[in-house]
């Protein structure tokens, strides 16, 4: 039968006690991890978010009533225990110390116990590094969140947010909240829409980012803004993506690229030092988008290992292998990676790599093994002369024992295939040091990218990104060559966040909209209130947003972003615990002037 606290007050959390508290009378409260009855002695492991503490019940100390209560304790009962802190018997010679517990030198000798809440047997053990299937854990997320490893992640996340707020406040940033109910702007990812009851037939959109509002704050003279912002995107999910996510959003006035990068990387360094004791070397290395793509096939490269791309288009342009020459004649490229020491990789594994490459748009994958005796085994050797093969191997810095893999296609596909392949091979071959944290800035992104679906150029970042000044003359004539004053911060092959210098001159903004195919009417329809604000004096400004969930995930070395979010969604954007999204009754639909159609 559950009891009340009856004025009892907790004096300490479990993990706060140590040998320094020996002899003190204390009251601790928490959940029973497990109970072990040894006849005259009952041992209870008591757990709260700070750790686990051993409690001993002996009838001569706690009396018959409390001892009988202790006999009935089960996992996940919530209890309050009053007793005395003791060093474990033999603790001086380490015989009784539990080195797996931070409180392993001590125990509580109980004088009184109150059962505050009884519990049914949980559907899975509440323990660190659970082997329970994730679907079951997410269904009972409130139990899953009791696990010490998840609690550690969320406690660290809280500390990271506090460190960010402290740093930015000291740097003169103001924390300002922006609206959650916004106007829909279809340019970009899909919006989550909210129907309006008061204005029938109209909809709000949940923010994909506070972009327009933070720019308006710069127009309003607030100079330095930040927000721990909740954002929403109706996209397909991945391991590092959720439909609702949190970003560290900031904007600065009277600045250029270097100012934003400097403030951001100093914030990142301060957070890493505070959170996990990691010293981040500043300044963080910078790399242009062109260099990142040509070396790594990715604009978010993992630089913890080599296996960089090599362009061999010139080497093979006149060879007899039609796959290579055909790709080049169609305006494509031929590039390869050198997988050191893997020349004798079984054919079955190479075939699996070919299938992997097809998943990224490749028609196939050519391979050449430089065998230990210097001879070649290849999927295309019969189409090339011995000299051509030798020249190709030299261009790839190939040595006996190396496996050379090649992709030939449109450059965009070649980059995607080899960029993904080098990461996959590094994982398979154990080339990645999980204790290494490689930060990188990628700069000078293309201003536009071509959309085959829409048959027009679209903004790679957003329509308010400032082009490089020296490329402005290309806006109308060669938009594909225009570079943006945009920058992404990358950690271990994951994009942490990104931003740009914003367009603040109205004539440049008009040219940008024209390049994107916007009429003046359409631009004003979607972004009118921002464009109107720009008529009344707007400072040069720039900003950035960092994905908080991803940042925490990488710092705690979690495999999935769900491990650092209290109540996450699964791949179809549903919540297994609350069963959202769900249907609503007809009356609600009627009030919103909505009808569900088949």
Residue pairs with C-beta under 8 A, 6 or more apart in sequence:
1 115
1 118
2 115
2 116
2 117
2 118
3 114
3 115
3 116
4 116
5 80
5 114
5 116
6 114
8 27
8 80
8 82
8 114
9 27
10 27
10 28
10 29
10 80
11 26
11 27
11 28
12 21
12 26
12 27
12 28
13 28
13 30
13 48
13 49
13 50
13 51
14 28
14 30
14 46
14 47
14 48
14 50
14 51
14 52
14 53
14 103
15 48
15 50
15 51
15 52
15 53
15 102
15 103
16 50
17 26
17 28
17 53
17 85
17 103
17 106
17 108
18 103
18 105
18 106
19 87
19 91
19 105
19 106
21 85
21 106
22 85
22 86
22 87
22 106
23 84
23 85
23 86
24 84
24 85
25 82
25 83
25 84
25 111
26 82
26 83
26 84
26 85
26 108
27 80
27 81
27 82
28 46
28 48
28 53
28 55
28 80
28 81
28 108
29 48
29 78
29 79
29 80
29 81
29 116
30 46
30 47
30 48
30 53
30 78
30 79
31 46
31 47
31 48
31 76
31 77
31 78
31 79
31 126
31 146
32 44
32 45
32 46
32 47
32 73
32 74
32 75
32 76
32 77
32 78
32 79
33 45
33 46
33 47
33 52
33 75
33 126
33 127
34 44
34 45
34 75
35 42
35 43
35 44
35 45
35 70
35 73
35 74
35 75
36 42
36 43
36 44
37 71
40 58
40 59
41 56
41 57
41 58
42 56
42 57
42 58
42 67
42 70
42 71
42 73
43 54
43 55
43 56
43 57
44 54
44 55
44 56
44 57
44 70
44 73
44 79
44 81
45 52
45 53
45 54
45 55
46 52
46 53
46 54
46 55
46 79
46 81
46 108
47 53
47 146
47 148
49 151
49 155
51 101
51 102
51 103
51 148
52 101
52 103
52 148
53 101
53 103
53 106
53 107
53 108
54 88
54 98
54 101
54 103
54 106
54 107
54 108
55 81
55 83
55 107
55 108
55 110
56 107
56 108
56 109
56 110
57 66
57 67
57 70
57 110
57 113
58 67
58 109
59 67
61 83
61 109
61 110
61 111
62 70
62 83
62 110
62 111
62 112
62 113
66 110
66 111
66 112
66 113
69 113
69 115
70 110
70 113
72 115
73 79
73 113
73 115
74 118
74 119
74 121
75 119
75 121
75 122
75 125
75 126
76 119
76 122
76 126
76 143
76 146
77 115
77 117
77 118
77 119
78 115
78 116
78 117
78 119
79 113
79 114
79 115
79 116
80 113
80 114
80 116
81 108
81 110
81 112
81 113
82 110
82 111
82 112
82 113
83 108
83 109
83 110
83 111
83 112
84 108
84 109
84 111
85 106
85 107
85 108
86 106
86 107
86 108
86 109
87 105
87 106
88 96
88 97
88 98
88 104
88 105
88 106
88 107
89 96
90 96
91 97
91 105
91 106
97 104
97 105
98 104
122 140
122 143
123 136
123 140
123 143
124 130
124 132
124 136
124 137
124 140
124 143
125 132
126 143
126 144
126 146
126 147
127 147
127 148
128 147
128 148
128 149
129 149
130 137
130 144
130 147
134 562
135 570
135 576
137 143
137 144
138 144
138 562
138 568
138 570
138 575
138 576
138 577
139 576
139 577
140 577
141 566
141 567
141 576
141 577
142 577
144 150
145 151
145 154
145 566
150 563
152 556
153 552
153 556
153 558
153 563
153 564
154 564
154 566
156 275
156 276
156 552
156 555
156 556
157 548
157 552
157 564
159 274
159 275
160 271
160 274
160 275
160 548
160 551
160 552
160 555
161 228
161 548
163 270
163 271
163 274
163 275
164 226
164 228
164 248
164 267
164 271
165 175
165 228
167 266
167 267
167 270
167 271
168 175
168 226
168 250
168 267
169 175
171 224
171 263
171 267
172 223
172 224
173 224
173 225
173 226
173 250
174 222
174 223
174 224
174 225
174 226
175 225
175 226
175 227
175 228
176 217
176 222
176 225
176 226
176 227
177 227
178 207
178 210
178 213
178 214
178 217
178 227
178 229
179 207
179 213
180 206
180 207
180 230
181 194
181 204
181 205
181 206
182 204
182 205
182 206
182 207
183 204
183 205
184 191
184 193
184 203
184 204
184 205
185 191
185 205
185 212
185 526
185 527
186 526
187 458
187 459
187 462
187 463
187 526
188 208
188 462
189 208
189 233
189 234
189 235
190 233
190 234
190 235
191 205
191 206
191 208
191 232
191 234
192 205
192 206
192 232
192 233
192 234
192 243
193 203
193 204
193 205
193 206
194 203
194 204
194 205
194 206
195 202
195 203
195 204
195 592
195 593
195 594
196 202
196 203
196 204
196 592
197 591
197 592
200 592
200 593
201 593
206 231
206 232
207 229
207 230
207 231
207 232
208 231
208 232
208 233
209 229
209 231
209 247
209 249
209 545
210 227
210 229
210 231
210 249
211 462
211 464
212 527
212 529
212 530
214 225
214 227
214 249
214 250
214 251
214 543
215 251
215 464
215 502
215 530
215 541
215 543
216 529
216 530
216 533
217 225
217 251
218 225
218 251
218 252
218 253
218 502
218 538
218 539
218 541
219 533
219 534
219 536
219 537
219 538
219 539
221 253
222 253
223 252
223 253
223 254
224 250
224 251
224 252
224 253
225 249
225 250
225 251
225 252
226 248
226 249
226 250
226 251
227 249
227 250
228 246
228 247
228 248
228 249
228 548
229 246
229 247
229 248
229 249
229 545
230 244
230 245
230 246
231 244
231 245
231 246
231 247
232 243
232 244
232 245
233 243
233 245
234 243
234 573
235 241
235 243
236 571
237 243
237 569
237 570
237 571
237 572
237 573
239 559
239 560
239 561
240 494
240 549
240 550
240 553
240 560
240 561
241 561
242 549
242 561
242 562
242 565
242 568
242 569
243 569
243 573
244 569
245 547
245 548
245 549
246 547
246 548
246 549
247 497
247 545
247 546
247 547
247 548
248 497
248 545
248 546
248 548
248 551
249 543
249 545
250 263
250 264
250 543
250 544
250 545
251 541
251 542
251 543
252 259
252 260
252 263
252 541
252 542
252 543
253 539
253 540
253 541
254 539
254 540
254 541
255 501
255 540
255 541
255 542
256 485
256 501
256 540
256 542
257 443
257 485
257 487
257 501
257 542
259 542
260 487
260 499
260 501
260 542
260 543
260 544
261 283
261 284
261 286
261 441
261 487
262 283
264 489
264 497
264 544
264 546
265 280
265 282
265 283
265 284
265 439
265 441
265 489
266 282
268 280
268 284
268 439
268 489
268 496
268 546
269 279
269 280
269 282
271 551
272 278
272 279
272 280
272 437
272 555
273 279
273 280
275 555
276 555
278 437
278 555
280 437
280 439
284 439
284 440
284 441
284 489
285 439
285 440
285 441
286 440
286 441
286 442
286 443
287 295
287 301
287 440
287 441
287 442
287 443
288 442
288 443
288 444
289 299
289 442
289 443
289 444
289 445
289 446
289 483
290 444
292 298
292 299
292 300
292 301
292 442
293 299
293 415
294 309
294 311
295 301
295 308
295 309
296 302
296 303
296 308
296 309
296 419
296 422
297 309
297 335
297 414
297 415
297 416
297 417
297 418
297 419
297 420
297 422
298 415
298 419
298 420
298 423
298 493
299 442
299 445
299 488
299 495
300 442
300 488
300 490
300 493
300 494
300 495
301 419
301 440
301 442
301 490
301 493
302 423
302 426
302 432
302 438
302 492
302 493
303 438
303 440
303 493
304 426
304 431
304 432
304 433
304 436
304 438
304 492
304 493
305 422
305 426
305 431
305 432
307 337
307 338
307 339
307 340
307 422
307 425
307 426
307 431
308 337
308 422
309 335
309 336
309 337
309 415
309 418
309 419
309 422
310 335
310 336
310 337
310 338
310 395
310 396
310 397
311 333
311 334
311 335
312 334
312 335
312 336
312 392
312 395
312 396
312 406
313 328
313 333
313 334
313 335
315 391
315 392
315 395
316 324
316 325
316 328
316 334
316 388
316 392
317 324
317 325
317 328
318 325
319 325
319 383
319 384
319 388
320 383
320 384
320 385
320 388
321 366
321 380
321 383
321 384
322 383
323 364
323 366
323 380
323 408
324 334
324 366
324 380
324 406
324 408
326 408
327 333
327 334
327 408
327 409
327 410
328 334
328 408
330 410
331 410
332 408
332 409
332 410
332 411
332 413
332 414
333 408
333 409
333 410
333 411
333 414
334 406
334 407
334 408
334 414
335 406
335 407
335 414
335 415
335 418
336 396
336 404
336 405
336 406
336 407
336 418
337 404
337 405
337 418
337 421
337 422
337 425
338 396
338 397
338 398
338 402
338 403
338 404
339 345
339 402
339 403
339 404
339 405
339 425
339 429
340 399
340 401
340 402
341 401
341 402
342 401
342 402
342 403
342 429
343 369
343 370
343 371
343 372
343 377
343 400
343 401
343 402
343 403
344 369
344 371
344 372
344 401
345 369
345 403
350 367
350 403
353 365
353 405
353 421
353 424
353 425
354 362
354 364
354 365
356 420
356 421
356 424
357 364
357 365
357 407
357 417
357 420
357 421
358 364
360 413
360 416
360 417
360 420
360 421
361 409
361 413
361 416
361 417
362 407
362 409
362 413
362 417
363 409
365 405
365 406
365 407
365 417
365 421
366 378
366 379
366 380
366 405
366 406
366 407
366 408
367 378
367 379
367 403
367 404
367 405
367 406
368 376
368 377
368 378
368 379
368 380
368 381
368 389
368 392
368 393
368 398
368 403
368 404
368 406
369 376
369 377
369 378
369 402
369 403
369 404
370 376
370 393
370 398
370 399
370 400
370 401
370 402
370 403
370 404
371 377
371 400
371 401
372 400
372 401
373 400
374 400
376 389
376 393
378 389
381 389
384 392
392 404
393 404
396 402
396 404
398 404
405 418
405 421
407 413
407 414
407 417
407 418
407 421
408 414
409 417
423 493
425 431
426 432
434 557
436 492
437 491
437 492
437 554
438 491
438 492
439 489
439 490
439 491
440 489
440 490
440 491
441 487
441 488
441 489
441 490
442 487
442 488
442 490
443 486
443 487
444 468
444 483
444 484
444 485
444 486
445 460
445 461
445 483
445 484
445 486
445 487
445 488
446 460
446 480
446 482
446 483
446 484
447 459
447 460
447 465
447 467
447 471
447 479
447 482
447 483
447 484
448 457
448 458
448 459
448 460
448 479
448 480
448 482
448 515
448 516
449 457
449 458
449 460
450 456
450 457
450 458
450 480
451 457
451 458
456 516
456 517
457 479
457 480
457 515
457 516
457 517
458 516
459 465
459 512
459 516
460 484
460 486
461 484
461 486
461 498
461 500
462 500
463 509
463 512
463 513
463 516
463 518
463 527
464 500
464 502
464 503
464 509
464 512
464 530
465 484
465 485
465 486
465 500
465 501
465 502
465 503
466 484
466 485
466 500
466 501
466 502
466 503
466 504
466 508
466 542
467 475
467 482
467 483
467 484
467 485
467 508
467 512
468 482
468 483
468 484
468 485
471 481
471 482
471 483
472 482
472 508
472 511
474 481
474 482
475 482
475 511
475 512
475 515
476 511
476 514
476 515
479 515
484 500
485 500
485 501
485 542
486 498
486 499
486 500
486 501
487 498
487 499
487 500
487 544
488 495
488 496
488 497
488 498
489 495
489 496
489 497
489 498
489 544
489 546
490 496
491 551
491 554
492 554
494 550
494 554
495 547
495 550
496 546
496 547
496 550
496 551
496 554
497 544
497 545
497 546
497 547
497 551
498 544
498 545
499 542
499 543
499 544
499 545
500 542
500 543
501 540
501 541
501 542
502 541
502 542
502 543
503 509
503 512
504 534
504 538
504 539
504 540
504 541
506 531
506 534
506 535
509 531
509 534
510 520
510 523
513 520
513 523
518 526
523 531
524 531
549 561
549 564
549 565
550 561
552 558
552 564
553 560
553 561
553 563
553 564
556 563
556 564
558 564
561 568
562 568
562 570
567 575
567 577
567 578
568 575
569 575
570 576
573 581
574 580
574 581
589 595
589 596
